[in-house]
Amino acid sequence: MRTISILLVLALAASPVAAQERQPSVASSDTGRGPLFWSGLVLGVAGVTTAVLGTTAYRVEDSSTGNAPIGAYQSCVAQRASDPVYATNNCNALKAKNRALLWSGVGLGALGAALMIGSSRTRAEITPGLVRVLHTVRF
């Protein structure tokens, strides 16, 4: 969690620095990237990292994952502790994903993508059944 907080602070601190380097809300003619592009990139990376950590390293023990019945992880741990035959069981595969980390990562990633799209000459149009990404090229 500390790493995520640090990345979020860096992302939010990067936007004023980028705004000081270029004119605010005007895309640079040579790169086509506005001042919020790099902040959006950092937020997007932080979001993807958070979502991946929520489904891998920071899984929760209070519920089971996938098609396993409710309490399967707790049963596996109890069986491993009580019977020496099952002492080598690996119950970690039964842990559930951390939904709070997963969905906050998805939200951060979406915010980062929106900042990146909004600061470049690219726009997204969402219509029923279609997502269209358009890029403007000026001569």
C-alpha positions as CSV (number, residue, x, y, z in Angstrom):
1,M,0.0,0.0,0.0
2,R,2.9,2.3,0.7
3,T,4.2,1.9,-2.9
4,I,0.7,2.7,-4.3
5,S,0.5,5.8,-2.1
6,I,3.9,7.0,-3.3
7,L,3.0,6.5,-6.9
8,L,-0.2,8.4,-6.5
9,V,1.6,11.3,-4.8
10,L,4.2,11.3,-7.7
11,A,1.4,11.3,-10.3
12,L,-0.4,14.2,-8.7
13,A,2.8,16.2,-8.1
14,A,3.8,15.7,-11.8
15,S,0.9,17.6,-13.2
16,P,1.9,21.0,-11.8
17,V,5.5,20.4,-13.0
18,A,4.3,19.5,-16.5
19,A,2.0,22.6,-16.5
20,Q,4.9,24.8,-15.7
21,E,7.0,23.5,-18.5
22,R,4.4,24.1,-21.3
23,Q,1.5,26.3,-21.8
24,P,-1.5,24.8,-19.9
25,S,-4.2,22.9,-21.8
26,V,-2.4,23.4,-25.1
27,A,-0.8,20.3,-26.8
28,S,2.7,20.7,-27.9
29,S,3.1,20.8,-31.6
30,D,6.1,18.5,-31.8
31,T,4.8,15.7,-29.5
32,G,1.0,16.1,-29.6
33,R,0.9,15.5,-25.8
34,G,-0.6,18.0,-23.4
35,P,0.6,18.7,-19.8
36,L,-1.5,15.9,-18.2
37,F,-0.2,13.1,-20.5
38,W,2.6,12.0,-18.1
39,S,0.5,12.2,-15.0
40,G,-2.1,10.0,-16.8
41,L,0.6,7.6,-17.7
42,V,1.8,7.3,-14.1
43,L,-1.8,6.9,-12.9
44,G,-2.4,4.2,-15.5
45,V,0.7,2.3,-14.5
46,A,-0.2,2.6,-10.8
47,G,-3.7,1.4,-11.5
48,V,-2.6,-1.7,-13.5
49,T,0.0,-2.5,-10.8
50,T,-2.7,-2.2,-8.0
51,A,-5.1,-4.4,-9.9
52,V,-2.4,-7.0,-10.5
53,L,-1.3,-7.0,-6.8
54,G,-5.0,-7.4,-5.7
55,T,-5.3,-10.6,-7.8
56,T,-1.9,-12.0,-7.0
57,A,0.2,-11.0,-4.0
58,Y,-2.4,-9.5,-1.7
59,R,-5.1,-12.1,-1.9
60,V,-7.5,-12.3,1.0
61,E,-8.2,-15.3,3.3
62,D,-11.7,-14.5,4.3
63,S,-13.4,-16.1,1.3
64,S,-12.6,-18.6,-1.5
65,T,-12.0,-18.1,-5.1
66,G,-13.4,-19.4,-8.4
67,N,-15.7,-22.4,-8.2
68,A,-14.5,-23.5,-4.8
69,P,-17.3,-23.7,-2.1
70,I,-17.5,-21.0,0.5
71,G,-15.0,-21.6,3.3
72,A,-12.8,-23.9,1.2
73,Y,-9.6,-22.0,2.2
74,Q,-10.5,-22.1,5.9
75,S,-11.2,-25.9,5.6
76,C,-7.9,-26.5,3.9
77,V,-6.0,-24.6,6.5
78,A,-7.8,-26.5,9.3
79,Q,-7.2,-29.8,7.7
80,R,-3.5,-29.0,7.2
81,A,-3.1,-28.1,10.8
82,S,-5.0,-31.0,12.3
83,D,-3.8,-34.0,10.2
84,P,-0.2,-34.7,9.4
85,V,-1.1,-36.5,6.2
86,Y,-2.2,-33.1,4.8
87,A,0.6,-31.1,6.3
88,T,2.1,-30.3,2.9
89,N,-1.1,-29.0,1.4
90,N,-0.8,-25.6,-0.4
91,C,-4.0,-23.7,0.4
92,N,-2.9,-20.4,-1.2
93,A,-4.6,-21.2,-4.5
94,L,-7.9,-21.1,-2.7
95,K,-7.5,-17.5,-1.5
96,A,-9.9,-15.0,-3.1
97,K,-8.8,-11.9,-4.9
98,N,-8.7,-8.6,-3.0
99,R,-11.7,-6.9,-4.6
100,A,-11.0,-3.5,-3.0
101,L,-7.5,-3.4,-4.5
102,L,-8.7,-4.8,-7.8
103,W,-11.4,-2.2,-8.4
104,S,-9.4,0.7,-7.1
105,G,-6.7,-0.3,-9.6
106,V,-9.2,-0.4,-12.4
107,G,-10.5,3.0,-11.4
108,L,-6.9,4.5,-11.3
109,G,-6.1,2.9,-14.6
110,A,-9.3,4.4,-16.2
111,L,-8.5,7.8,-14.8
112,G,-5.0,7.6,-16.2
113,A,-6.3,6.6,-19.6
114,A,-8.8,9.4,-19.5
115,L,-6.0,11.9,-18.7
116,M,-3.8,10.6,-21.4
117,I,-6.5,10.7,-24.0
118,G,-7.7,14.1,-22.9
119,S,-4.3,15.7,-23.1
120,S,-3.4,14.5,-26.5
121,R,-4.9,15.0,-29.9
122,T,-6.8,11.8,-29.4
123,R,-10.4,11.4,-28.3
124,A,-12.6,8.5,-27.4
125,E,-16.2,8.2,-28.5
126,I,-18.4,5.7,-26.7
127,T,-21.7,4.7,-28.4
128,P,-23.9,1.6,-27.7
129,G,-21.9,-1.4,-28.8
130,L,-18.9,0.6,-30.0
131,V,-15.8,2.3,-28.6
132,R,-14.0,4.4,-31.1
133,V,-10.6,6.1,-30.5
134,L,-9.8,8.9,-33.0
135,H,-6.5,10.7,-33.4
136,T,-6.3,14.1,-35.1
137,V,-3.3,14.8,-37.4
138,R,-2.7,18.5,-38.4
139,F,-0.6,19.7,-41.2
